[in-house]
Amino acid sequence: MNTVAEQVVQLSLTFPCHENGATVLQYAPKQQLLVTGGRKGFVCVFDIRQRQLLHTFQAHDSAIKALALDASEDFFVTGSAEGNVKVWKMAGHGLMHSFSTEHAKQSIFRNIGAGVMQVETRPSNRIFTCGADGTLKMRMLPDRYHLPGSIYDGL
Protein backbone atom coordinates (compact mmCIF):
# COMPACT_ATOMS: atom_id res chain seq x y z
CA MET A 1 0.00 0.00 0.00
CA ASN A 2 1.26 3.46 -0.90
CA THR A 3 1.63 5.66 2.17
CA VAL A 4 1.92 8.90 0.20
CA ALA A 5 -1.33 10.80 0.45
CA GLU A 6 -2.94 11.30 -2.91
CA GLN A 7 -3.74 14.86 -3.77
CA VAL A 8 -7.03 15.29 -5.58
CA VAL A 9 -7.14 18.19 -7.98
CA GLN A 10 -10.54 19.46 -8.99
CA LEU A 11 -10.53 19.58 -12.79
CA SER A 12 -14.19 20.33 -13.29
CA LEU A 13 -16.55 23.18 -12.59
CA THR A 14 -20.31 23.07 -12.25
CA PHE A 15 -22.38 25.95 -13.57
CA PRO A 16 -26.04 25.65 -12.56
CA CYS A 17 -28.25 27.16 -15.24
CA HIS A 18 -30.46 24.74 -17.16
CA GLU A 19 -32.84 22.93 -14.82
CA ASN A 20 -33.61 20.24 -17.42
CA GLY A 21 -30.11 20.11 -18.85
CA ALA A 22 -28.07 21.87 -21.49
CA THR A 23 -28.46 20.49 -25.01
CA VAL A 24 -25.77 22.46 -26.88
CA LEU A 25 -22.70 24.57 -26.14
CA GLN A 26 -20.06 26.69 -27.84
CA TYR A 27 -16.81 28.07 -26.44
CA ALA A 28 -15.61 31.56 -27.41
CA PRO A 29 -11.82 31.30 -26.86
CA LYS A 30 -10.97 34.98 -27.49
CA GLN A 31 -13.42 36.14 -24.81
CA GLN A 32 -13.21 32.95 -22.74
CA LEU A 33 -16.99 32.66 -22.63
CA LEU A 34 -19.10 29.53 -22.72
CA VAL A 35 -22.54 29.81 -24.37
CA THR A 36 -25.06 27.06 -23.66
CA GLY A 37 -28.60 26.33 -24.79
CA GLY A 38 -31.16 24.26 -22.91
CA ARG A 39 -34.28 22.13 -23.20
CA LYS A 40 -36.58 24.97 -22.14
CA GLY A 41 -35.22 27.44 -24.72
CA PHE A 42 -32.90 29.37 -22.42
CA VAL A 43 -29.39 30.56 -23.28
CA CYS A 44 -26.74 30.97 -20.58
CA VAL A 45 -23.42 32.79 -20.99
CA PHE A 46 -20.61 31.97 -18.58
CA ASP A 47 -17.30 33.74 -18.00
CA ILE A 48 -14.73 30.95 -17.69
CA ARG A 49 -12.03 33.23 -16.23
CA GLN A 50 -14.22 34.48 -13.41
CA ARG A 51 -16.11 31.19 -13.12
CA GLN A 52 -19.51 32.83 -13.05
CA LEU A 53 -22.77 33.06 -14.93
CA LEU A 54 -22.95 36.40 -16.77
CA HIS A 55 -26.34 36.29 -18.43
CA THR A 56 -29.44 34.12 -18.91
CA PHE A 57 -32.33 34.77 -21.29
CA GLN A 58 -35.12 32.87 -23.02
CA ALA A 59 -34.20 32.62 -26.70
CA HIS A 60 -36.92 30.18 -27.87
CA ASP A 61 -40.19 28.65 -26.70
CA SER A 62 -38.87 25.12 -27.25
CA ALA A 63 -35.56 23.27 -26.83
CA ILE A 64 -32.44 24.74 -28.40
CA LYS A 65 -31.12 22.02 -30.68
CA ALA A 66 -28.28 23.85 -32.46
CA LEU A 67 -25.81 26.59 -31.57
CA ALA A 68 -23.02 28.20 -33.58
CA LEU A 69 -20.59 31.03 -32.94
CA ASP A 70 -19.08 33.16 -35.70
CA ALA A 71 -15.28 33.16 -35.98
CA SER A 72 -14.96 36.80 -34.90
CA GLU A 73 -17.12 36.09 -31.82
CA ASP A 74 -19.40 39.03 -32.64
CA PHE A 75 -22.59 36.95 -32.75
CA PHE A 76 -24.01 33.48 -32.18
CA VAL A 77 -26.89 31.60 -33.78
CA THR A 78 -29.47 29.37 -32.12
CA GLY A 79 -31.80 26.86 -33.74
CA SER A 80 -34.86 25.43 -32.00
CA ALA A 81 -37.09 22.37 -32.01
CA GLU A 82 -39.90 24.53 -33.41
CA GLY A 83 -37.74 25.29 -36.46
CA ASN A 84 -36.77 28.89 -35.73
CA VAL A 85 -33.26 30.29 -36.23
CA LYS A 86 -32.19 33.40 -34.30
CA VAL A 87 -29.02 35.48 -34.41
CA TRP A 88 -27.82 37.12 -31.18
CA LYS A 89 -25.17 39.75 -30.43
CA MET A 90 -22.37 38.39 -28.30
CA ALA A 91 -22.05 41.75 -26.53
CA GLY A 92 -25.30 42.48 -24.73
CA HIS A 93 -27.03 39.36 -26.12
CA GLY A 94 -29.66 41.31 -28.05
CA LEU A 95 -31.58 39.76 -30.94
CA MET A 96 -30.02 40.76 -34.28
CA HIS A 97 -32.21 38.77 -36.66
CA SER A 98 -34.80 36.01 -36.69
CA PHE A 99 -35.72 33.44 -39.36
CA SER A 100 -39.13 32.14 -38.25
CA THR A 101 -40.13 28.56 -39.03
CA GLU A 102 -36.94 28.07 -41.07
CA HIS A 103 -37.15 24.30 -40.57
CA ALA A 104 -40.71 23.70 -39.39
CA LYS A 105 -41.82 20.13 -39.94
CA GLN A 106 -45.35 19.81 -41.27
CA SER A 107 -46.71 17.10 -39.00
CA ILE A 108 -49.53 16.55 -36.56
CA PHE A 109 -46.92 15.11 -34.18
CA ARG A 110 -45.19 18.22 -32.86
CA ASN A 111 -41.46 18.14 -32.00
CA ILE A 112 -40.91 14.52 -33.04
CA GLY A 113 -37.72 14.85 -35.03
CA ALA A 114 -38.68 18.42 -35.87
CA GLY A 115 -36.74 21.63 -36.01
CA VAL A 116 -33.23 22.81 -36.67
CA MET A 117 -30.66 20.02 -36.47
CA GLN A 118 -27.42 21.92 -37.12
CA VAL A 119 -26.18 25.50 -37.61
CA GLU A 120 -22.86 26.71 -39.04
CA THR A 121 -21.53 30.23 -39.55
CA ARG A 122 -19.15 31.24 -42.35
CA PRO A 123 -17.35 34.46 -43.33
CA SER A 124 -19.37 37.34 -44.80
CA ASN A 125 -22.16 36.62 -42.31
CA ARG A 126 -23.35 33.45 -44.05
CA ILE A 127 -25.42 31.05 -41.97
CA PHE A 128 -26.03 27.44 -43.00
CA THR A 129 -28.75 25.35 -41.37
CA CYS A 130 -30.17 21.90 -41.85
CA GLY A 131 -33.35 20.56 -40.36
CA ALA A 132 -35.59 17.59 -39.77
CA ASP A 133 -37.72 18.85 -42.66
CA GLY A 134 -35.02 17.48 -44.98
CA THR A 135 -33.70 20.83 -46.20
CA LEU A 136 -30.33 22.58 -46.13
CA LYS A 137 -30.52 26.37 -46.25
CA MET A 138 -28.05 29.20 -46.58
CA ARG A 139 -28.93 32.68 -45.35
CA MET A 140 -26.97 35.90 -45.25
CA LEU A 141 -27.50 38.49 -42.58
CA PRO A 142 -28.66 41.85 -43.94
CA ASP A 143 -25.88 44.28 -44.90
CA ARG A 144 -26.34 46.33 -41.73
CA TYR A 145 -24.84 43.37 -39.82
CA HIS A 146 -21.96 42.79 -42.22
CA LEU A 147 -18.74 43.14 -40.31
CA PRO A 148 -15.84 43.13 -42.83
CA GLY A 149 -13.29 40.49 -41.92
CA SER A 150 -10.70 41.78 -44.37
CA ILE A 151 -10.07 44.53 -46.89
CA TYR A 152 -11.12 42.13 -49.66
CA ASP A 153 -14.68 41.70 -48.32
CA GLY A 154 -15.74 44.97 -49.90
CA LEU A 155 -14.43 44.07 -53.37
C-alpha positions as CSV (number, residue, x, y, z in Angstrom):
1,M,0.0,0.0,0.0
2,N,1.3,3.5,-0.9
3,T,1.6,5.7,2.2
4,V,1.9,8.9,0.2
5,A,-1.3,10.8,0.4
6,E,-2.9,11.3,-2.9
7,Q,-3.7,14.9,-3.8
8,V,-7.0,15.3,-5.6
9,V,-7.1,18.2,-8.0
10,Q,-10.5,19.5,-9.0
11,L,-10.5,19.6,-12.8
12,S,-14.2,20.3,-13.3
13,L,-16.6,23.2,-12.6
14,T,-20.3,23.1,-12.3
15,F,-22.4,26.0,-13.6
16,P,-26.0,25.7,-12.6
17,C,-28.2,27.2,-15.2
18,H,-30.5,24.7,-17.2
19,E,-32.8,22.9,-14.8
20,N,-33.6,20.2,-17.4
21,G,-30.1,20.1,-18.9
22,A,-28.1,21.9,-21.5
23,T,-28.5,20.5,-25.0
24,V,-25.8,22.5,-26.9
25,L,-22.7,24.6,-26.1
26,Q,-20.1,26.7,-27.8
27,Y,-16.8,28.1,-26.4
28,A,-15.6,31.6,-27.4
29,P,-11.8,31.3,-26.9
30,K,-11.0,35.0,-27.5
31,Q,-13.4,36.1,-24.8
32,Q,-13.2,33.0,-22.7
33,L,-17.0,32.7,-22.6
34,L,-19.1,29.5,-22.7
35,V,-22.5,29.8,-24.4
36,T,-25.1,27.1,-23.7
37,G,-28.6,26.3,-24.8
38,G,-31.2,24.3,-22.9
39,R,-34.3,22.1,-23.2
40,K,-36.6,25.0,-22.1
41,G,-35.2,27.4,-24.7
42,F,-32.9,29.4,-22.4
43,V,-29.4,30.6,-23.3
44,C,-26.7,31.0,-20.6
45,V,-23.4,32.8,-21.0
46,F,-20.6,32.0,-18.6
47,D,-17.3,33.7,-18.0
48,I,-14.7,30.9,-17.7
49,R,-12.0,33.2,-16.2
50,Q,-14.2,34.5,-13.4
51,R,-16.1,31.2,-13.1
52,Q,-19.5,32.8,-13.1
53,L,-22.8,33.1,-14.9
54,L,-22.9,36.4,-16.8
55,H,-26.3,36.3,-18.4
56,T,-29.4,34.1,-18.9
57,F,-32.3,34.8,-21.3
58,Q,-35.1,32.9,-23.0
59,A,-34.2,32.6,-26.7
60,H,-36.9,30.2,-27.9
61,D,-40.2,28.6,-26.7
62,S,-38.9,25.1,-27.3
63,A,-35.6,23.3,-26.8
64,I,-32.4,24.7,-28.4
65,K,-31.1,22.0,-30.7
66,A,-28.3,23.8,-32.5
67,L,-25.8,26.6,-31.6
68,A,-23.0,28.2,-33.6
69,L,-20.6,31.0,-32.9
70,D,-19.1,33.2,-35.7
71,A,-15.3,33.2,-36.0
72,S,-15.0,36.8,-34.9
73,E,-17.1,36.1,-31.8
74,D,-19.4,39.0,-32.6
75,F,-22.6,37.0,-32.7
76,F,-24.0,33.5,-32.2
77,V,-26.9,31.6,-33.8
78,T,-29.5,29.4,-32.1
79,G,-31.8,26.9,-33.7
80,S,-34.9,25.4,-32.0
81,A,-37.1,22.4,-32.0
82,E,-39.9,24.5,-33.4
83,G,-37.7,25.3,-36.5
84,N,-36.8,28.9,-35.7
85,V,-33.3,30.3,-36.2
86,K,-32.2,33.4,-34.3
87,V,-29.0,35.5,-34.4
88,W,-27.8,37.1,-31.2
89,K,-25.2,39.7,-30.4
90,M,-22.4,38.4,-28.3
91,A,-22.0,41.7,-26.5
92,G,-25.3,42.5,-24.7
93,H,-27.0,39.4,-26.1
94,G,-29.7,41.3,-28.1
95,L,-31.6,39.8,-30.9
96,M,-30.0,40.8,-34.3
97,H,-32.2,38.8,-36.7
98,S,-34.8,36.0,-36.7
99,F,-35.7,33.4,-39.4
100,S,-39.1,32.1,-38.2
101,T,-40.1,28.6,-39.0
102,E,-36.9,28.1,-41.1
103,H,-37.1,24.3,-40.6
104,A,-40.7,23.7,-39.4
105,K,-41.8,20.1,-39.9
106,Q,-45.3,19.8,-41.3
107,S,-46.7,17.1,-39.0
108,I,-49.5,16.5,-36.6
109,F,-46.9,15.1,-34.2
110,R,-45.2,18.2,-32.9
111,N,-41.5,18.1,-32.0
112,I,-40.9,14.5,-33.0
113,G,-37.7,14.9,-35.0
114,A,-38.7,18.4,-35.9
115,G,-36.7,21.6,-36.0
116,V,-33.2,22.8,-36.7
117,M,-30.7,20.0,-36.5
118,Q,-27.4,21.9,-37.1
119,V,-26.2,25.5,-37.6
120,E,-22.9,26.7,-39.0
121,T,-21.5,30.2,-39.6
122,R,-19.1,31.2,-42.3
123,P,-17.3,34.5,-43.3
124,S,-19.4,37.3,-44.8
125,N,-22.2,36.6,-42.3
126,R,-23.3,33.5,-44.0
127,I,-25.4,31.1,-42.0
128,F,-26.0,27.4,-43.0
129,T,-28.8,25.4,-41.4
130,C,-30.2,21.9,-41.8
131,G,-33.3,20.6,-40.4
132,A,-35.6,17.6,-39.8
133,D,-37.7,18.9,-42.7
134,G,-35.0,17.5,-45.0
135,T,-33.7,20.8,-46.2
136,L,-30.3,22.6,-46.1
137,K,-30.5,26.4,-46.3
138,M,-28.1,29.2,-46.6
139,R,-28.9,32.7,-45.4
140,M,-27.0,35.9,-45.3
141,L,-27.5,38.5,-42.6
142,P,-28.7,41.9,-43.9
143,D,-25.9,44.3,-44.9
144,R,-26.3,46.3,-41.7
145,Y,-24.8,43.4,-39.8
146,H,-22.0,42.8,-42.2
147,L,-18.7,43.1,-40.3
148,P,-15.8,43.1,-42.8
149,G,-13.3,40.5,-41.9
150,S,-10.7,41.8,-44.4
151,I,-10.1,44.5,-46.9
152,Y,-11.1,42.1,-49.7
153,D,-14.7,41.7,-48.3
154,G,-15.7,45.0,-49.9
155,L,-14.4,44.1,-53.4
